[in-house]
Amino acid sequence: MIVGLDVGTTKVCCLVAEEIEDELRVLGLGLAHATGLRRGVVVNIESTVSAIVEAVRQAEEACGEEIREVIVGIAGTHIRSQQSHGVIALRNGEVTPEDVDKVIEAARAINLPNDRLILHAIPQEYIVDEQGGIEQPVGMSGVRLEVKVHLITAAASAVHNLVKCVEKAGLAVEAVVLQPLASAEAVLTEEEKQLGVALIDFGGGTTDVAVFLEGTLRHTGAVGVGGQILTSDLTVGLRTTMSAAERLKVHYGCCLAPMVPREEYIEVPGLGNRPARKLSRQVLAEILEPRVEELLEIINTELERSGLKPRLGSGAVITGGSALLPGLIEMADQIFELPTRIGYPRKLSGLSEEVYHPRLATAVGLVLFGRNLGAERPRSSPKNPFKKILEFFGRGL
């Protein structure tokens, strides 16, 4: 079994799959409401553990098997990225897999504060004797091997607290994966990654950005605002409860007021014992529109900061729980000045149409990462399982 555990700000999703004849088949799915995270960081361990236990229980009931190990996604504004460079001498005159490991390890050897750790070291290109642009150097002849890598680091406390929550729920952590990387596995095509594409994962507490070009990750970023802020705005603007605001956003929300007929009315529950009121649906759009516009402008600034926006031939892909908000794609087209589409996760056998939703993109991506993890185990097996996690993903998967 391969189990992906997406621990988010508003939900915990547990997806169980198995690989049969090179095809992944979904065995079970569990979804639980979460309140223990804020902007991707654990702020209440007990609440987070409770949500994980509930999501795993549902998934176990669906698949009829006990879940022991999971692949966990992590995100948040504490995530940072930077470029690094490694170089080694080739002793045998030919590049071996061990040499690739060594040169990536050399690129990882940077001075980091004690409160940060490296999650991923993703090779951008290899250079053999000043010949660059090499994707796979194994077997090539030379005397010097270099690599340019994209390092993704995280706050050590955020990673350890997330792992602690999973372990308190009675599970072992097989790997920790950056959530937008996982989502990219689920929603992007290889052609898009080659031509250049920006993945925008519109989550509950954060919005994560990952830019791909020439088949590899080139830039990562995060904005500490997500779909939850839209619900909060509706709660204040409509003077209703959070649960009612969330329901109204999902069923009637739109972020472009001209798309909504003014004569269309909705019923808004009152606070306390106050009676429900009828309001034009356009009022929702007028509340949501400026906030979504602000968020997309921030994301556009992040894309421009990457320096890669002019090279994004495939445009942008928006996924995550809030990706289906009507008007979002149209507004993104205008603000990004890029062709934009909704990122649905790859269809897996056994995943019903009812739950085929962008909010499952990270969970599906974690399962896909798990399949890769099983196909390429590290040659060394440290006694410390958490060290194994970091070492494996440091190899550039």
GUMAR-969503 format. One record per residue (C-alpha): x, y, z; residue number from 1. Coordinates in nm, 4 decimals. Example, Ala and Ser with C-alpha at 12.3 -4.5 7.8 and 13.67 -1.06 7.14 Angstrom:
BEGIN
<pt x="1.2300" y="-0.4500" z="0.7800" resi="1"/>
<pt x="1.3670" y="-0.1060" z="0.7140" resi="2"/>
This chain:
BEGIN
<pt x="0.0000" y="0.0000" z="0.0000" resi="1"/>
<pt x="0.1019" y="0.3598" z="-0.0661" resi="2"/>
<pt x="-0.0586" y="0.6178" z="0.1632" resi="3"/>
<pt x="-0.0528" y="0.9925" z="0.1070" resi="4"/>
<pt x="-0.1420" y="1.2147" z="0.4042" resi="5"/>
<pt x="-0.2230" y="1.5773" z="0.3216" resi="6"/>
<pt x="-0.2347" y="1.7693" z="0.6517" resi="7"/>
<pt x="-0.3770" y="2.1096" z="0.5631" resi="8"/>
<pt x="-0.5070" y="2.4181" z="0.7398" resi="9"/>
<pt x="-0.8737" y="2.3303" z="0.6871" resi="10"/>
<pt x="-0.8700" y="1.9549" z="0.6169" resi="11"/>
<pt x="-0.6731" y="1.6329" z="0.6532" resi="12"/>
<pt x="-0.6920" y="1.3968" z="0.3566" resi="13"/>
<pt x="-0.5699" y="1.0369" z="0.3678" resi="14"/>
<pt x="-0.5523" y="0.8572" z="0.0312" resi="15"/>
<pt x="-0.4644" y="0.4867" z="0.0106" resi="16"/>
<pt x="-0.3573" y="0.3240" z="-0.3157" resi="17"/>
<pt x="-0.1772" y="0.0171" z="-0.4426" resi="18"/>
<pt x="0.0223" y="-0.0482" z="-0.7577" resi="19"/>
<pt x="-0.0930" y="-0.3396" z="-0.9742" resi="20"/>
<pt x="0.0841" y="-0.4027" z="-1.3057" resi="21"/>
<pt x="0.2247" y="-0.0474" z="-1.3205" resi="22"/>
<pt x="-0.1186" y="0.1036" z="-1.2526" resi="23"/>
<pt x="-0.2177" y="0.2824" z="-0.9324" resi="24"/>
<pt x="-0.5573" y="0.1918" z="-0.7916" resi="25"/>
<pt x="-0.7236" y="0.3844" z="-0.5095" resi="26"/>
<pt x="-0.8330" y="0.1635" z="-0.2190" resi="27"/>
<pt x="-0.9694" y="0.4191" z="0.0243" resi="28"/>
<pt x="-1.0102" y="0.7873" z="0.1049" resi="29"/>
<pt x="-1.0560" y="0.9677" z="0.4352" resi="30"/>
<pt x="-1.1380" y="1.3374" z="0.4870" resi="31"/>
<pt x="-1.1515" y="1.5160" z="0.8212" resi="32"/>
<pt x="-1.2017" y="1.8799" z="0.9184" resi="33"/>
<pt x="-0.8830" y="2.0341" z="1.0626" resi="34"/>
<pt x="-0.8305" y="2.3279" z="1.2977" resi="35"/>
<pt x="-0.4828" y="2.2574" z="1.4370" resi="36"/>
<pt x="-0.2763" y="2.4315" z="1.1678" resi="37"/>
<pt x="-0.2367" y="2.7964" z="1.0797" resi="38"/>
<pt x="-0.0741" y="2.8960" z="0.7515" resi="39"/>
<pt x="0.0622" y="2.5448" z="0.7144" resi="40"/>
<pt x="0.2228" y="2.5315" z="1.0608" resi="41"/>
<pt x="0.1021" y="2.3196" z="1.3536" resi="42"/>
<pt x="-0.0360" y="2.5416" z="1.6319" resi="43"/>
<pt x="-0.2375" y="2.2775" z="1.8195" resi="44"/>
<pt x="-0.0904" y="1.9279" z="1.8355" resi="45"/>
<pt x="-0.3933" y="1.7569" z="1.9922" resi="46"/>
<pt x="-0.6386" y="1.8956" z="1.7359" resi="47"/>
<pt x="-0.4061" y="1.7992" z="1.4511" resi="48"/>
<pt x="-0.3598" y="1.4472" z="1.5867" resi="49"/>
<pt x="-0.7363" y="1.4082" z="1.6263" resi="50"/>
<pt x="-0.7981" y="1.5114" z="1.2636" resi="51"/>
<pt x="-0.5260" y="1.2753" z="1.1380" resi="52"/>
<pt x="-0.6731" y="0.9856" z="1.3376" resi="53"/>
<pt x="-1.0214" y="1.0512" z="1.1957" resi="54"/>
<pt x="-0.9023" y="1.0750" z="0.8325" resi="55"/>
<pt x="-0.6939" y="0.7580" z="0.8697" resi="56"/>
<pt x="-0.9858" y="0.5752" z="1.0353" resi="57"/>
<pt x="-1.2119" y="0.6557" z="0.7413" resi="58"/>
<pt x="-0.9464" y="0.5428" z="0.4918" resi="59"/>
<pt x="-0.8886" y="0.2172" z="0.6835" resi="60"/>
<pt x="-1.2604" y="0.1422" z="0.6861" resi="61"/>
<pt x="-1.2781" y="0.2037" z="0.3115" resi="62"/>
<pt x="-0.9821" y="-0.0195" z="0.2215" resi="63"/>
<pt x="-1.0168" y="-0.2801" z="0.4954" resi="64"/>
<pt x="-0.6463" y="-0.2628" z="0.5808" resi="65"/>
<pt x="-0.4427" y="-0.1197" z="0.8667" resi="66"/>
<pt x="-0.2352" y="0.1866" z="0.7755" resi="67"/>
<pt x="0.1136" y="0.1922" z="0.9261" resi="68"/>
<pt x="0.3290" y="0.4237" z="0.7108" resi="69"/>
<pt x="0.2404" y="0.7478" z="0.5346" resi="70"/>
<pt x="0.3980" y="1.0029" z="0.3034" resi="71"/>
<pt x="0.3261" y="1.3487" z="0.4448" resi="72"/>
<pt x="0.2993" y="1.6807" z="0.2637" resi="73"/>
<pt x="0.4263" y="2.0063" z="0.4106" resi="74"/>
<pt x="0.3774" y="2.3687" z="0.3052" resi="75"/>
<pt x="0.3655" y="2.7149" z="0.4571" resi="76"/>
<pt x="0.5327" y="3.0532" z="0.4541" resi="77"/>
<pt x="0.8354" y="2.9073" z="0.6374" resi="78"/>
<pt x="0.9424" y="2.7307" z="0.3160" resi="79"/>
<pt x="1.2436" y="2.8924" z="0.1459" resi="80"/>
<pt x="1.4385" y="2.8138" z="-0.1691" resi="81"/>
<pt x="1.7829" y="2.9010" z="-0.3025" resi="82"/>
<pt x="2.0280" y="2.7929" z="-0.5695" resi="83"/>
<pt x="2.3457" y="2.6000" z="-0.4899" resi="84"/>
<pt x="2.6386" y="2.4491" z="-0.6770" resi="85"/>
<pt x="2.8461" y="2.1363" z="-0.6189" resi="86"/>
<pt x="3.1623" y="2.0031" z="-0.7806" resi="87"/>
<pt x="3.3719" y="1.6863" z="-0.7441" resi="88"/>
<pt x="3.6639" y="1.5204" z="-0.9247" resi="89"/>
<pt x="3.5913" y="1.1951" z="-1.1093" resi="90"/>
<pt x="3.8388" y="0.9299" z="-0.9948" resi="91"/>
<pt x="3.7620" y="0.6674" z="-1.2579" resi="92"/>
<pt x="3.7151" y="0.8976" z="-1.5546" resi="93"/>
<pt x="3.3475" y="0.8039" z="-1.5833" resi="94"/>
<pt x="3.0382" y="0.9262" z="-1.3964" resi="95"/>
<pt x="2.8825" y="0.6634" z="-1.1693" resi="96"/>
<pt x="2.5582" y="0.6805" z="-0.9637" resi="97"/>
<pt x="2.7775" y="0.7198" z="-0.6552" resi="98"/>
<pt x="2.9424" y="1.0256" z="-0.8128" resi="99"/>
<pt x="2.5974" y="1.1784" z="-0.8711" resi="100"/>
<pt x="2.5152" y="1.1240" z="-0.5032" resi="101"/>
<pt x="2.8442" y="1.2827" z="-0.3993" resi="102"/>
<pt x="2.8103" y="1.5932" z="-0.6161" resi="103"/>
<pt x="2.4545" y="1.6548" z="-0.4916" resi="104"/>
<pt x="2.5798" y="1.6101" z="-0.1352" resi="105"/>
<pt x="2.8488" y="1.8692" z="-0.2110" resi="106"/>
<pt x="2.5788" y="2.1106" z="-0.3302" resi="107"/>
<pt x="2.3852" y="2.0474" z="-0.0068" resi="108"/>
<pt x="2.6873" y="2.1391" z="0.2055" resi="109"/>
<pt x="2.5893" y="2.4995" z="0.2719" resi="110"/>
<pt x="2.5790" y="2.6995" z="0.5924" resi="111"/>
<pt x="2.2247" y="2.6863" z="0.7272" resi="112"/>
<pt x="2.0929" y="2.8284" z="1.0536" resi="113"/>
<pt x="2.0297" y="2.5634" z="1.3191" resi="114"/>
<pt x="1.6557" y="2.6198" z="1.2935" resi="115"/>
<pt x="1.6353" y="2.5171" z="0.9260" resi="116"/>
<pt x="1.6817" y="2.1932" z="0.7343" resi="117"/>
<pt x="1.6945" y="2.0904" z="0.3696" resi="118"/>
<pt x="1.3826" y="1.9164" z="0.2409" resi="119"/>
<pt x="1.4788" y="1.8714" z="-0.1245" resi="120"/>
<pt x="1.7848" y="1.9202" z="-0.3424" resi="121"/>
<pt x="1.6565" y="1.9208" z="-0.6994" resi="122"/>
<pt x="1.9188" y="1.9096" z="-0.9783" resi="123"/>
<pt x="1.8793" y="2.1811" z="-1.2416" resi="124"/>
<pt x="2.1596" y="2.0628" z="-1.4691" resi="125"/>
<pt x="2.4834" y="1.8637" z="-1.4591" resi="126"/>
<pt x="2.8132" y="1.9817" z="-1.6071" resi="127"/>
<pt x="3.0861" y="1.7404" z="-1.7151" resi="128"/>
<pt x="3.4191" y="1.9082" z="-1.7985" resi="129"/>
<pt x="3.2443" y="2.2419" z="-1.8693" resi="130"/>
<pt x="2.9845" y="2.0784" z="-2.0942" resi="131"/>
<pt x="2.6527" y="2.1913" z="-1.9477" resi="132"/>
<pt x="2.2848" y="2.1214" z="-2.0010" resi="133"/>
<pt x="2.3205" y="1.7524" z="-1.9085" resi="134"/>
<pt x="2.0116" y="1.5912" z="-1.7520" resi="135"/>
<pt x="2.1590" y="1.2457" z="-1.6761" resi="136"/>
<pt x="2.5410" y="1.2281" z="-1.6532" resi="137"/>
<pt x="2.5816" y="0.8609" z="-1.5517" resi="138"/>
<pt x="2.8169" y="0.6821" z="-1.7933" resi="139"/>
<pt x="2.9688" y="0.9985" z="-1.9393" resi="140"/>
<pt x="3.3490" y="1.0336" z="-1.9509" resi="141"/>
<pt x="3.5303" y="1.3216" z="-1.7847" resi="142"/>
<pt x="3.7469" y="1.4336" z="-1.4947" resi="143"/>
<pt x="3.5157" y="1.6874" z="-1.3280" resi="144"/>
<pt x="3.1450" y="1.6741" z="-1.2423" resi="145"/>
<pt x="2.9384" y="1.9760" z="-1.1377" resi="146"/>
<pt x="2.5716" y="2.0213" z="-1.0553" resi="147"/>
<pt x="2.3409" y="2.3184" z="-1.0104" resi="148"/>
<pt x="2.0615" y="2.2424" z="-0.7647" resi="149"/>
<pt x="1.7489" y="2.4094" z="-0.6336" resi="150"/>
<pt x="1.7510" y="2.3730" z="-0.2545" resi="151"/>
<pt x="1.4209" y="2.3831" z="-0.0666" resi="152"/>
<pt x="1.4507" y="2.4424" z="0.3068" resi="153"/>
<pt x="1.1947" y="2.4420" z="0.5862" resi="154"/>
<pt x="1.1765" y="2.5515" z="0.9486" resi="155"/>
<pt x="1.3030" y="2.2544" z="1.1495" resi="156"/>
<pt x="1.0388" y="2.3079" z="1.4180" resi="157"/>
<pt x="0.7575" y="2.2987" z="1.1579" resi="158"/>
<pt x="0.8825" y="1.9693" z="1.0146" resi="159"/>
<pt x="0.9432" y="1.8078" z="1.3523" resi="160"/>
<pt x="0.6035" y="1.9138" z="1.4903" resi="161"/>
<pt x="0.4271" y="1.7770" z="1.1838" resi="162"/>
<pt x="0.6148" y="1.4459" z="1.2137" resi="163"/>
<pt x="0.5368" y="1.4375" z="1.5867" resi="164"/>
<pt x="0.1637" y="1.4744" z="1.5162" resi="165"/>
<pt x="0.1693" y="1.1882" z="1.2667" resi="166"/>
<pt x="0.3631" y="0.9655" z="1.5070" resi="167"/>
<pt x="0.1255" y="1.0489" z="1.7964" resi="168"/>
<pt x="-0.1536" y="0.9270" z="1.5671" resi="169"/>
<pt x="0.0211" y="0.5881" z="1.5630" resi="170"/>
<pt x="0.1808" y="0.6153" z="1.2190" resi="171"/>
<pt x="0.5358" y="0.6063" z="1.0826" resi="172"/>
<pt x="0.6500" y="0.8816" z="0.8449" resi="173"/>
<pt x="0.8052" y="0.7343" z="0.5327" resi="174"/>
<pt x="0.8802" y="1.0709" z="0.3694" resi="175"/>
<pt x="0.8091" y="1.4432" z="0.3979" resi="176"/>
<pt x="0.7314" y="1.6117" z="0.0644" resi="177"/>
<pt x="0.6764" y="1.9755" z="-0.0284" resi="178"/>
<pt x="0.3054" y="2.0006" z="-0.1109" resi="179"/>
<pt x="0.3299" y="2.2030" z="-0.4355" resi="180"/>
<pt x="0.5839" y="1.9479" z="-0.5619" resi="181"/>
<pt x="0.3331" y="1.6722" z="-0.4897" resi="182"/>
<pt x="0.0492" y="1.8682" z="-0.6511" resi="183"/>
<pt x="0.2644" y="1.9208" z="-0.9598" resi="184"/>
<pt x="0.3055" y="1.5431" z="-0.9924" resi="185"/>
<pt x="-0.0721" y="1.5102" z="-0.9970" resi="186"/>
<pt x="-0.1842" y="1.7955" z="-1.2243" resi="187"/>
<pt x="0.0991" y="1.8972" z="-1.4592" resi="188"/>
<pt x="0.2034" y="1.7278" z="-1.7832" resi="189"/>
<pt x="0.5652" y="1.6751" z="-1.8858" resi="190"/>
<pt x="0.5069" y="1.9056" z="-2.1843" resi="191"/>
<pt x="0.3958" y="2.1872" z="-1.9549" resi="192"/>
<pt x="0.7029" y="2.1414" z="-1.7346" resi="193"/>
<pt x="0.9286" y="2.1546" z="-2.0403" resi="194"/>
<pt x="0.7706" y="2.4666" z="-2.1925" resi="195"/>
<pt x="0.7445" y="2.6488" z="-1.8607" resi="196"/>
<pt x="0.4485" y="2.6588" z="-1.6230" resi="197"/>
<pt x="0.3527" y="2.8126" z="-1.2887" resi="198"/>
<pt x="0.1624" y="2.5868" z="-1.0491" resi="199"/>
<pt x="-0.0525" y="2.7768" z="-0.7977" resi="200"/>
<pt x="-0.1846" y="2.5611" z="-0.5127" resi="201"/>
<pt x="-0.4755" y="2.7587" z="-0.3653" resi="202"/>
<pt x="-0.5136" y="2.6004" z="-0.0212" resi="203"/>
<pt x="-0.7087" y="2.6930" z="0.2887" resi="204"/>
<pt x="-0.4377" y="2.8781" z="0.4831" resi="205"/>
<pt x="-0.1645" y="2.9366" z="0.2252" resi="206"/>
<pt x="-0.1222" y="2.9676" z="-0.1496" resi="207"/>
<pt x="0.1913" y="2.7943" z="-0.2767" resi="208"/>
<pt x="0.3704" y="2.8714" z="-0.6037" resi="209"/>
<pt x="0.6050" y="2.6414" z="-0.7970" resi="210"/>
<pt x="0.7581" y="2.7363" z="-1.1324" resi="211"/>
<pt x="0.8817" y="2.4653" z="-1.3705" resi="212"/>
<pt x="1.0954" y="2.5133" z="-1.6802" resi="213"/>
<pt x="1.2823" y="2.2682" z="-1.9031" resi="214"/>
<pt x="1.1383" y="1.9774" z="-1.7082" resi="215"/>
<pt x="1.2534" y="2.0748" z="-1.3589" resi="216"/>
<pt x="1.1554" y="2.2960" z="-1.0648" resi="217"/>
<pt x="1.3118" y="2.6412" z="-1.0886" resi="218"/>
<pt x="1.1374" y="2.8515" z="-0.8234" resi="219"/>
<pt x="0.9171" y="2.8053" z="-0.5160" resi="220"/>
<pt x="0.7290" y="3.0542" z="-0.3026" resi="221"/>
<pt x="0.4351" y="3.0823" z="-0.0643" resi="222"/>
<pt x="0.1767" y="3.3456" z="0.0251" resi="223"/>
<pt x="0.0268" y="3.3358" z="0.3742" resi="224"/>
<pt x="-0.3297" y="3.3798" z="0.2443" resi="225"/>
<pt x="-0.5699" y="3.1152" z="0.1178" resi="226"/>
<pt x="-0.9365" y="3.0283" z="0.0802" resi="227"/>
<pt x="-0.9973" y="3.0649" z="0.4533" resi="228"/>
<pt x="-0.9539" y="3.4439" z="0.4334" resi="229"/>
<pt x="-1.2357" y="3.4558" z="0.1767" resi="230"/>
<pt x="-1.4636" y="3.2763" z="0.4223" resi="231"/>
<pt x="-1.3630" y="3.5207" z="0.6983" resi="232"/>
<pt x="-1.4440" y="3.8178" z="0.4741" resi="233"/>
<pt x="-1.7892" y="3.6745" z="0.4015" resi="234"/>
<pt x="-1.8470" y="3.6112" z="0.7717" resi="235"/>
<pt x="-1.7867" y="3.9786" z="0.8498" resi="236"/>
<pt x="-1.9466" y="4.1220" z="0.5374" resi="237"/>
<pt x="-2.2642" y="3.9143" z="0.5599" resi="238"/>
<pt x="-2.2782" y="3.9051" z="0.9426" resi="239"/>
<pt x="-2.3177" y="3.5295" z="0.9554" resi="240"/>
<pt x="-2.1384" y="3.2261" z="1.0987" resi="241"/>
<pt x="-1.8143" y="3.0791" z="0.9599" resi="242"/>
<pt x="-1.9869" y="2.7542" z="0.8640" resi="243"/>
<pt x="-2.2654" y="2.9398" z="0.6809" resi="244"/>
<pt x="-2.0132" y="3.1658" z="0.5069" resi="245"/>
<pt x="-1.8150" y="2.8620" z="0.3882" resi="246"/>
<pt x="-2.1298" y="2.6984" z="0.2521" resi="247"/>
<pt x="-2.2345" y="3.0185" z="0.0719" resi="248"/>
<pt x="-1.8847" y="3.0581" z="-0.0755" resi="249"/>
<pt x="-1.8805" y="2.7017" z="-0.2077" resi="250"/>
<pt x="-2.2333" y="2.6980" z="-0.3505" resi="251"/>
<pt x="-2.2919" y="3.0596" z="-0.4557" resi="252"/>
<pt x="-1.9549" y="3.2363" z="-0.4514" resi="253"/>
<pt x="-1.8086" y="3.4169" z="-0.7527" resi="254"/>
<pt x="-1.5139" y="3.6554" z="-0.7675" resi="255"/>
<pt x="-1.6292" y="3.8565" z="-1.0712" resi="256"/>
<pt x="-1.9422" y="4.0580" z="-0.9914" resi="257"/>
<pt x="-2.0418" y="4.1136" z="-1.3593" resi="258"/>
<pt x="-2.0815" y="3.7358" z="-1.3976" resi="259"/>
<pt x="-2.3661" y="3.7260" z="-1.1414" resi="260"/>
<pt x="-2.7240" y="3.8428" z="-1.2199" resi="261"/>
<pt x="-2.8303" y="4.1058" z="-0.9676" resi="262"/>
<pt x="-3.1829" y="3.9647" z="-0.9511" resi="263"/>
<pt x="-3.0555" y="3.6302" z="-0.8186" resi="264"/>
<pt x="-3.1095" y="3.6115" z="-0.4405" resi="265"/>
<pt x="-2.9743" y="3.3830" z="-0.1663" resi="266"/>
<pt x="-3.0709" y="3.3256" z="0.1963" resi="267"/>
<pt x="-2.8103" y="3.4245" z="0.4561" resi="268"/>
<pt x="-2.8458" y="3.2713" z="0.8064" resi="269"/>
<pt x="-2.8365" y="3.5264" z="1.0867" resi="270"/>
<pt x="-2.6137" y="3.5291" z="1.3946" resi="271"/>
<pt x="-2.7552" y="3.4045" z="1.7218" resi="272"/>
<pt x="-3.1358" y="3.4141" z="1.7169" resi="273"/>
<pt x="-3.1550" y="3.6676" z="1.4362" resi="274"/>
<pt x="-3.3695" y="3.5623" z="1.1409" resi="275"/>
<pt x="-3.2234" y="3.4729" z="0.8007" resi="276"/>
<pt x="-3.2044" y="3.7498" z="0.5396" resi="277"/>
<pt x="-3.2356" y="3.7518" z="0.1634" resi="278"/>
<pt x="-2.9511" y="3.9177" z="-0.0231" resi="279"/>
<pt x="-2.8561" y="3.9548" z="-0.3858" resi="280"/>
<pt x="-2.5958" y="3.6941" z="-0.4812" resi="281"/>
<pt x="-2.3993" y="3.9796" z="-0.6341" resi="282"/>
<pt x="-2.3225" y="4.1020" z="-0.2800" resi="283"/>
<pt x="-2.1095" y="3.7866" z="-0.2301" resi="284"/>
<pt x="-1.9191" y="3.8620" z="-0.5475" resi="285"/>
<pt x="-1.8613" y="4.2230" z="-0.4430" resi="286"/>
<pt x="-1.7057" y="4.0990" z="-0.1165" resi="287"/>
<pt x="-1.4944" y="3.8250" z="-0.2766" resi="288"/>
<pt x="-1.3728" y="4.0149" z="-0.5836" resi="289"/>
<pt x="-1.1308" y="4.2639" z="-0.4202" resi="290"/>
<pt x="-0.9794" y="3.9987" z="-0.1915" resi="291"/>
<pt x="-0.9193" y="3.7510" z="-0.4751" resi="292"/>
<pt x="-0.7779" y="4.0296" z="-0.6911" resi="293"/>
<pt x="-0.5391" y="4.1247" z="-0.4095" resi="294"/>
<pt x="-0.4269" y="3.7627" z="-0.3701" resi="295"/>
<pt x="-0.3671" y="3.7169" z="-0.7433" resi="296"/>
<pt x="-0.1690" y="4.0425" z="-0.7561" resi="297"/>
<pt x="0.0580" y="3.9104" z="-0.4778" resi="298"/>
<pt x="0.1054" y="3.5841" z="-0.6677" resi="299"/>
<pt x="0.1816" y="3.7783" z="-0.9857" resi="300"/>
<pt x="0.4515" y="3.9695" z="-0.7955" resi="301"/>
<pt x="0.5965" y="3.6344" z="-0.6845" resi="302"/>
<pt x="0.6008" y="3.5127" z="-1.0454" resi="303"/>
<pt x="0.7772" y="3.8302" z="-1.1590" resi="304"/>
<pt x="1.0271" y="3.7956" z="-0.8731" resi="305"/>
<pt x="1.1231" y="3.4529" z="-1.0058" resi="306"/>
<pt x="1.2452" y="3.6176" z="-1.3277" resi="307"/>
<pt x="1.0900" y="3.3308" z="-1.5255" resi="308"/>
<pt x="0.7462" y="3.4702" z="-1.6057" resi="309"/>
<pt x="0.8311" y="3.5684" z="-1.9676" resi="310"/>
<pt x="0.9383" y="3.2074" z="-2.0312" resi="311"/>
<pt x="0.6183" y="3.0393" z="-1.9091" resi="312"/>
<pt x="0.5009" y="2.9066" z="-2.2435" resi="313"/>
<pt x="0.2340" y="2.6874" z="-2.0831" resi="314"/>
<pt x="0.0971" y="2.9661" z="-1.8635" resi="315"/>
<pt x="-0.0395" y="2.8937" z="-1.5168" resi="316"/>
<pt x="-0.2310" y="2.6087" z="-1.3538" resi="317"/>
<pt x="-0.4420" y="2.6722" z="-1.0432" resi="318"/>
<pt x="-0.5280" y="2.3792" z="-0.8170" resi="319"/>
<pt x="-0.6299" y="2.3287" z="-0.4535" resi="320"/>
<pt x="-0.9561" y="2.3538" z="-0.2636" resi="321"/>
<pt x="-1.0500" y="2.7027" z="-0.3841" resi="322"/>
<pt x="-0.9558" y="2.6532" z="-0.7505" resi="323"/>
<pt x="-1.3171" y="2.6034" z="-0.8613" resi="324"/>
<pt x="-1.4358" y="2.9459" z="-0.7423" resi="325"/>
<pt x="-1.6265" y="3.0878" z="-1.0436" resi="326"/>
<pt x="-1.4485" y="3.3814" z="-1.2044" resi="327"/>
<pt x="-1.1059" y="3.2854" z="-1.0624" resi="328"/>
<pt x="-0.9599" y="3.1610" z="-1.3923" resi="329"/>
<pt x="-1.0937" y="3.4626" z="-1.5853" resi="330"/>
<pt x="-0.9437" y="3.7042" z="-1.3304" resi="331"/>
<pt x="-0.6123" y="3.5150" z="-1.3267" resi="332"/>
<pt x="-0.5941" y="3.5362" z="-1.7071" resi="333"/>
<pt x="-0.6205" y="3.9149" z="-1.6849" resi="334"/>
<pt x="-0.3815" y="3.9691" z="-1.3938" resi="335"/>
<pt x="-0.1113" y="3.7173" z="-1.4889" resi="336"/>
<pt x="-0.1443" y="3.7912" z="-1.8619" resi="337"/>
<pt x="-0.0931" y="3.4175" z="-1.9046" resi="338"/>
<pt x="-0.3262" y="3.1385" z="-2.0225" resi="339"/>
<pt x="-0.4619" y="2.9766" z="-1.7058" resi="340"/>
<pt x="-0.6444" y="2.6502" z="-1.6426" resi="341"/>
<pt x="-0.7803" y="2.4545" z="-1.3443" resi="342"/>
<pt x="-0.5543" y="2.1713" z="-1.2299" resi="343"/>
<pt x="-0.7530" y="1.8534" z="-1.1739" resi="344"/>
<pt x="-0.5560" y="1.5606" z="-1.0298" resi="345"/>
<pt x="-0.4634" y="1.2703" z="-1.2510" resi="346"/>
<pt x="-0.7444" y="1.0161" z="-1.2697" resi="347"/>
<pt x="-0.6569" y="0.7045" z="-1.0724" resi="348"/>
<pt x="-0.8494" y="0.3807" z="-1.0980" resi="349"/>
<pt x="-1.0961" y="0.3508" z="-0.8109" resi="350"/>
<pt x="-1.1244" y="0.7259" z="-0.7461" resi="351"/>
<pt x="-1.4919" y="0.8104" z="-0.7851" resi="352"/>
<pt x="-1.6136" y="1.1125" z="-0.9810" resi="353"/>
<pt x="-1.7740" y="1.2549" z="-0.6655" resi="354"/>
<pt x="-1.4338" y="1.3177" z="-0.5079" resi="355"/>
<pt x="-1.2429" y="1.3975" z="-0.8272" resi="356"/>
<pt x="-1.1644" y="1.7529" z="-0.7189" resi="357"/>
<pt x="-0.8632" y="1.9898" z="-0.7210" resi="358"/>
<pt x="-0.8579" y="1.9726" z="-0.3397" resi="359"/>
<pt x="-0.7276" y="1.6138" z="-0.3773" resi="360"/>
<pt x="-0.4325" y="1.7189" z="-0.5957" resi="361"/>
<pt x="-0.1784" y="1.7077" z="-0.3113" resi="362"/>
<pt x="-0.2996" y="1.3709" z="-0.1793" resi="363"/>
<pt x="-0.2870" y="1.2150" z="-0.5271" resi="364"/>
<pt x="0.0580" y="1.3662" z="-0.5816" resi="365"/>
<pt x="0.1855" y="1.2227" z="-0.2524" resi="366"/>
<pt x="0.0758" y="0.8755" z="-0.3644" resi="367"/>
<pt x="0.2574" y="0.9252" z="-0.6952" resi="368"/>
<pt x="0.5690" y="1.0327" z="-0.5026" resi="369"/>
<pt x="0.5302" y="0.7192" z="-0.2921" resi="370"/>
<pt x="0.5433" y="0.5035" z="-0.6017" resi="371"/>
<pt x="0.8689" y="0.6733" z="-0.7038" resi="372"/>
<pt x="1.0023" y="0.6280" z="-0.3506" resi="373"/>
<pt x="0.9386" y="0.2531" z="-0.3718" resi="374"/>
<pt x="1.1019" y="0.2319" z="-0.7133" resi="375"/>
<pt x="1.4260" y="0.4044" z="-0.6080" resi="376"/>
<pt x="1.5295" y="0.3354" z="-0.2502" resi="377"/>
<pt x="1.8469" y="0.4887" z="-0.1098" resi="378"/>
<pt x="2.1436" y="0.2536" z="-0.1106" resi="379"/>
<pt x="2.2183" y="0.3280" z="0.2535" resi="380"/>
<pt x="1.9618" y="0.2720" z="0.5280" resi="381"/>
<pt x="2.0409" y="0.4915" z="0.8310" resi="382"/>
<pt x="1.9060" y="0.3762" z="1.1654" resi="383"/>
<pt x="1.7334" y="0.7089" z="1.2149" resi="384"/>
<pt x="1.4186" y="0.6976" z="0.9940" resi="385"/>
<pt x="1.3878" y="1.0766" z="0.9855" resi="386"/>
<pt x="1.7456" y="1.0984" z="0.8592" resi="387"/>
<pt x="1.6506" y="0.8480" z="0.5875" resi="388"/>
<pt x="1.3666" y="1.0743" z="0.4783" resi="389"/>
<pt x="1.5910" y="1.3770" z="0.4426" resi="390"/>
<pt x="1.8733" y="1.1845" z="0.2765" resi="391"/>
<pt x="1.6480" y="1.0257" z="0.0193" resi="392"/>
<pt x="1.4759" y="1.3455" z="-0.0875" resi="393"/>
<pt x="1.8107" y="1.5250" z="-0.0775" resi="394"/>
<pt x="1.9200" y="1.2992" z="-0.3618" resi="395"/>
<pt x="1.6965" y="1.5010" z="-0.5907" resi="396"/>
<pt x="1.3867" y="1.2873" z="-0.6453" resi="397"/>
